[in-house]
Amino acid sequence: MSYAPIENHGVIGDMHTVALVATDGTIDWFCPPRFDAPSVFGSILDSEKGGRFQICPVNGGGNVKQLYLPDTNVLITRFLTRHGVGEVQDFMPIHERPNQPQRIVRRVMSVRGPMTFKLDCTPAFNYGRTAHRLALGPTGAVFSTPTLTLSLSSPVPLADANGGAYATFTLEQGENYGGVYLAGGIAPKILPKLKAGTFIAAFLDKGRFRWLLEKIPVRVVLDEATALYGAASYAAEHC
C-alpha cells in the first residue's frame, strides 16, 4: 500500500494528543492518550503493520478535498466521485475534567446520490509490537491489550478481518451515521430535562453553528451494558 504525503493530511486533536487523517479517509497516526505515547494507528510509518482506521467510498475517492468547518477543529474529508458525493467528518471532543475517555468522532454522510462506504479499523498497539484481542458485538468492537483498550461504536455490523473490524454500508442522499449519544449514570438524571426540551434548546443555542447542530441527532441510552461496545449502534437500533 502506498503512503500518503504528509501534506495530504488534516489534523484533529483534543489538546492532549492528535490524529492525522489522510485524504483517503485513513487515520494513519494516533497515539493515545498523550503525544508521547506509543501509536495505535501508525500506517504512516508502516503500511502493513502500523495499524489504520479508514472510512472511504468502496469505488475509490475520486477527487478529494479536505477543509475545516470555520473556526473549528472539525475536519471534513469530501469525496467527489462519479457515483456521488460523500463526506467523513472527524473531530476529537475536548474534556474539561481529567480522566475522561478520549474519543475520535467520525461522522459519515452522503451529500449527493447513494454512496457505499467501507470501514476498516485495524489498530496496532505499541507501534505494532503488542498483540490485541478483538471482541465483536451487536454494537461495535473492543480491541484490548493488558495496558490499553480501544472501543469502536458502530451502527453497522462489523466482521473480523484478521484482528481488525471491517464493514461496508450504503447511505442514501442526506443520510448519515453519527450523532450525540448519552449513556451511563448521567442519562437518567437529565432525562426530565430532555423531555422538557431545555437540554435540546441549550444544545442548539450555538449561534451561527445552529444549522449544523440541528442536523445532529441526540439519543439517550439507559442500558448500562452498552458501555462495553459503545452506545452508538445500540441507540440507532433501539431508540
HELIX and SHEET records of a PDB file:
HELIX    1   1 ILE A    6  ASN A    8  5                                   3    
HELIX    2   2 PHE A  125  GLY A  128  1                                   4    
HELIX    3   3 ILE A  186  ALA A  196  1                                  11    
HELIX    4   4 THR A  198  LEU A  204  1                                   7    
HELIX    5   5 GLY A  207  PHE A  209  5                                   3    
HELIX    6   6 ARG A  210  LEU A  213  1                                   4    
HELIX    7   7 GLU A  224  ALA A  227  5                                   4    
HELIX    8   8 ALA A  232  HIS A  238  1                                   7    
SHEET    1   A 7 HIS A   9  GLY A  13  0                                        
SHEET    2   A 7 VAL A  18  ALA A  22 -1                                        
SHEET    3   A 7 THR A  26  PHE A  30 -1                                        
SHEET    4   A 7 ARG A  52  PRO A  57 -1                                        
SHEET    5   A 7 MET A 115  THR A 122 -1                                        
SHEET    6   A 7 GLY A 164  LEU A 171 -1                                        
SHEET    7   A 7 ALA A 159  ALA A 161 -1                                        
SHEET    1   B 5 ASN A  63  TYR A  68  0                                        
SHEET    2   B 5 LEU A  75  THR A  81 -1                                        
SHEET    3   B 5 GLY A  84  PHE A  91 -1                                        
SHEET    4   B 5 VAL A 105  ARG A 112 -1                                        
SHEET    5   B 5 ASN A 176  TYR A 177 -1                                        
SHEET    1   C 3 ARG A 133  GLY A 137  0                                        
SHEET    2   C 3 GLY A 140  SER A 144 -1                                        
SHEET    3   C 3 THR A 149  SER A 153 -1                                        
SHEET    1   D 2 VAL A 180  ALA A 183  0                                        
SHEET    2   D 2 VAL A 218  VAL A 221  1                                        
END                                                                             
